[in-house]
Amino acid sequence: MPDNVSKMKIVAYSDPQNKTEEGSMMVQINPESYSQKIEIKYDDQQAQGTSGKLPKFTRIDPQKMDFELMFDRTGVVNGATAGEMGVDEDIDNLQKLIIEYKGESHRPRMVSIYWGTLKFDGVLTGMEISYKLFNSQGAPLRAVVKAAFMGSVEDKKRVAQENAQSPDLTRVRIVNEGDTLPLLCYKIYGDSKYYIEVARANNLNDFRYLKTGSKINFPPIAK
């Protein structure tokens, strides 16, 4: 997909790895704005032997994005006029594209959204439709769709990211001035209570004294 797409395009697919296109649509009117939300999670438990809380990073939640899309069949926008269903036909096409699921996945399709320099991969988490204008027969001629999406990460990338934070990997840390074994255990495992096991694994006779510049191995520990 080329960069700098002038009209927002939504592409649907069921396989997040192969990304075989199963349908797409260009929005009728580009949104005036969109919102982006990124949440970073911390564990705020206090480590043993510390005087204050030291938040420990746990994860970054999937990115969230909200869009407002307008559909208009009054003839004002590019001469688009309404059939018997008005904008309901446009809304149905959007829902079939990003909500209706097919195949073995038994879940709504994944989507890629392109607009300008924006490229977002994710899945719909919610949709709110507001009808604004009607003809004499009651058919809706204008609608605003508020669509919320959550970013997706391919399985291989997700596993790699989770492993990067996994306490099941042996790690080596250099002792800095002021470090204590409970504090380092808290940073590695998310809990300071494992300091005795780490002391035993490193043959430390006195875990209360750590030599600055020395190396400490933090082995896998079953929780």
C-alpha positions as CSV (number, residue, x, y, z in Angstrom):
1,M,0.0,0.0,0.0
2,P,1.6,3.4,-1.0
3,D,2.2,6.1,1.5
4,N,0.2,9.3,1.7
5,V,-3.2,7.9,0.7
6,S,-5.4,10.9,0.2
7,K,-8.7,9.1,1.0
8,M,-8.9,6.9,4.0
9,K,-9.0,3.3,2.9
10,I,-10.0,0.3,5.1
11,V,-8.7,-3.1,4.0
12,A,-10.0,-6.3,5.7
13,Y,-8.3,-9.7,6.0
14,S,-8.6,-12.8,8.2
15,D,-5.0,-13.9,8.3
16,P,-2.8,-11.4,10.2
17,Q,0.4,-12.9,8.7
18,N,-0.5,-13.4,5.0
19,K,-2.9,-10.4,4.9
20,T,-4.8,-11.7,1.9
21,E,-7.2,-8.9,1.2
22,E,-10.8,-10.0,1.5
23,G,-12.4,-6.6,0.8
24,S,-11.8,-2.9,1.1
25,M,-13.6,0.4,0.9
26,M,-12.7,4.1,0.6
27,V,-14.5,6.3,3.0
28,Q,-16.8,8.8,1.5
29,I,-15.6,11.8,3.6
30,N,-12.2,11.8,5.4
31,P,-12.6,12.3,9.2
32,E,-11.9,15.7,10.6
33,S,-9.7,14.1,13.2
34,Y,-8.9,10.9,15.0
35,S,-7.7,10.0,18.5
36,Q,-4.9,7.7,19.5
37,K,-4.4,6.2,22.9
38,I,-1.4,4.4,24.3
39,E,-1.4,2.9,27.9
40,I,1.7,1.8,29.7
41,K,1.1,-0.5,32.7
42,Y,3.2,-0.6,35.8
43,D,3.2,-2.8,38.9
44,D,3.3,-0.4,41.9
45,Q,4.0,-2.9,44.6
46,Q,6.8,-1.8,46.9
47,A,10.0,-3.8,46.9
48,Q,11.3,-5.1,50.2
49,G,14.1,-2.9,51.6
50,T,13.1,0.2,49.7
51,S,12.0,3.5,51.2
52,G,9.5,4.3,48.5
53,K,7.5,2.8,45.6
54,L,9.4,1.9,42.5
55,P,7.0,1.3,39.7
56,K,7.9,-1.7,37.6
57,F,7.1,-1.8,34.0
58,T,4.8,-4.7,33.0
59,R,3.5,-4.1,29.5
60,I,2.4,-1.7,26.9
61,D,-1.3,-2.3,26.0
62,P,-2.3,-2.5,22.4
63,Q,-2.7,0.9,20.7
64,K,-6.3,2.2,20.5
65,M,-7.7,4.5,17.8
66,D,-11.1,6.2,17.4
67,F,-12.5,7.5,14.2
68,E,-15.7,9.4,13.3
69,L,-16.8,8.6,9.7
70,M,-19.6,10.5,8.0
71,F,-21.9,9.0,5.3
72,D,-24.0,11.4,3.3
73,R,-26.6,10.6,0.6
74,T,-28.2,14.1,0.3
75,G,-26.4,14.8,-3.0
76,V,-24.2,17.4,-1.4
77,V,-21.1,15.2,-1.4
78,N,-19.9,14.3,-4.9
79,G,-23.6,14.1,-6.0
80,A,-24.1,10.9,-4.0
81,T,-27.9,10.4,-3.8
82,A,-29.9,7.9,-1.8
83,G,-31.6,4.7,-3.0
84,E,-34.4,3.1,-1.1
85,M,-32.1,2.4,1.9
86,G,-30.4,5.8,2.1
87,V,-27.1,5.6,3.9
88,D,-28.1,2.2,5.4
89,E,-26.5,0.6,2.4
90,D,-23.2,2.3,3.1
91,I,-23.4,1.2,6.8
92,D,-24.2,-2.3,5.8
93,N,-21.2,-2.5,3.5
94,L,-19.0,-1.2,6.3
95,Q,-20.3,-3.7,8.8
96,K,-19.9,-6.6,6.4
97,L,-16.3,-5.5,5.8
98,I,-15.1,-5.3,9.4
99,I,-17.6,-7.1,11.5
100,E,-18.9,-10.1,9.6
101,Y,-16.6,-13.1,10.0
102,K,-16.1,-16.0,7.7
103,G,-13.9,-19.1,7.5
104,E,-12.2,-20.9,10.4
105,S,-11.2,-17.9,12.5
106,H,-14.8,-17.4,13.9
107,R,-14.0,-13.8,14.7
108,P,-14.4,-10.4,12.9
109,R,-11.8,-9.7,10.3
110,M,-8.6,-7.8,11.0
111,V,-8.3,-4.5,9.3
112,S,-5.6,-2.2,8.0
113,I,-6.4,1.5,7.8
114,Y,-4.5,3.8,5.5
115,W,-4.8,7.6,5.4
116,G,-2.0,10.1,4.6
117,T,1.0,8.8,6.5
118,L,-1.2,6.7,8.9
119,K,-1.0,2.9,8.7
120,F,-2.8,1.1,11.5
121,D,-3.4,-2.6,11.9
122,G,-6.1,-3.7,14.3
123,V,-9.6,-5.0,14.9
124,L,-12.9,-3.2,15.6
125,T,-13.9,-3.1,19.3
126,G,-17.0,-1.0,19.0
127,M,-19.2,1.0,16.7
128,E,-21.8,3.7,17.4
129,I,-24.1,5.0,14.6
130,S,-25.9,8.3,14.8
131,Y,-28.5,9.1,12.0
132,K,-28.8,12.8,11.4
133,L,-31.1,13.5,8.4
134,F,-34.0,11.7,6.8
135,N,-36.1,11.9,3.6
136,S,-39.9,12.1,3.5
137,Q,-40.1,8.3,3.6
138,G,-38.0,8.1,6.7
139,A,-34.9,6.7,5.0
140,P,-31.7,8.0,6.6
141,L,-29.7,10.4,4.4
142,R,-26.8,11.2,6.7
143,A,-25.0,9.2,9.4
144,V,-22.0,9.5,11.7
145,V,-20.2,6.3,12.6
146,K,-17.9,6.4,15.7
147,A,-15.6,3.4,15.3
148,A,-13.1,2.2,17.9
149,F,-10.2,0.0,17.0
150,M,-7.6,-1.9,19.0
151,G,-4.1,-2.4,17.5
152,S,-3.0,-6.0,16.8
153,V,0.4,-7.6,17.1
154,E,1.2,-10.7,15.1
155,D,1.7,-13.9,17.2
156,K,5.4,-14.2,16.5
157,K,6.1,-10.6,17.4
158,R,3.9,-10.9,20.5
159,V,5.7,-14.0,21.7
160,A,9.1,-12.3,21.2
161,Q,8.0,-9.2,23.1
162,E,6.6,-11.3,26.0
163,N,9.8,-13.4,26.1
164,A,11.8,-10.2,26.4
165,Q,10.1,-9.5,29.7
166,S,9.8,-13.1,30.8
167,P,11.1,-14.0,34.3
168,D,11.8,-17.5,32.9
169,L,15.0,-16.4,31.3
170,T,18.4,-16.3,33.1
171,R,19.6,-12.7,33.4
172,V,22.8,-11.1,34.4
173,R,22.9,-7.7,36.2
174,I,25.8,-5.5,37.2
175,V,25.5,-4.3,40.8
176,N,25.4,-0.5,41.0
177,E,26.0,1.5,44.2
178,G,22.9,1.3,46.4
179,D,21.5,-1.9,44.9
180,T,20.2,-4.5,47.2
181,L,19.3,-8.1,46.4
182,P,15.6,-7.7,47.3
183,L,15.5,-4.6,45.1
184,L,17.1,-6.3,42.1
185,C,14.8,-9.3,42.5
186,Y,11.8,-6.9,42.4
187,K,13.1,-5.4,39.2
188,I,13.6,-8.8,37.6
189,Y,10.8,-10.9,38.9
190,G,8.3,-8.3,40.0
191,D,8.6,-9.6,43.6
192,S,11.4,-9.1,46.1
193,K,10.7,-12.4,48.0
194,Y,13.0,-14.4,45.7
195,Y,16.2,-12.9,47.0
196,I,17.1,-16.1,49.1
197,E,16.9,-18.3,46.0
198,V,19.0,-15.9,44.0
199,A,21.6,-15.6,46.8
200,R,21.8,-19.4,46.9
201,A,22.2,-19.6,43.1
202,N,25.1,-17.1,43.2
203,N,26.7,-18.7,46.3
204,L,26.3,-15.4,48.3
205,N,27.1,-15.9,52.0
206,D,25.9,-12.4,52.9
207,F,23.2,-11.2,50.5
208,R,23.0,-7.9,52.5
209,Y,26.3,-6.8,51.0
210,L,26.7,-6.6,47.3
211,K,30.0,-5.5,45.8
212,T,29.5,-2.7,43.3
213,G,30.5,-3.8,39.8
214,S,30.0,-7.5,40.5
215,K,27.7,-9.7,38.4
216,I,24.6,-11.4,39.7
217,N,22.8,-14.2,37.9
218,F,19.0,-14.2,38.1
219,P,17.9,-17.8,37.1
220,P,14.5,-18.9,36.1
221,I,12.3,-19.2,39.1
222,A,8.9,-21.1,39.3
223,K,6.2,-18.9,40.7
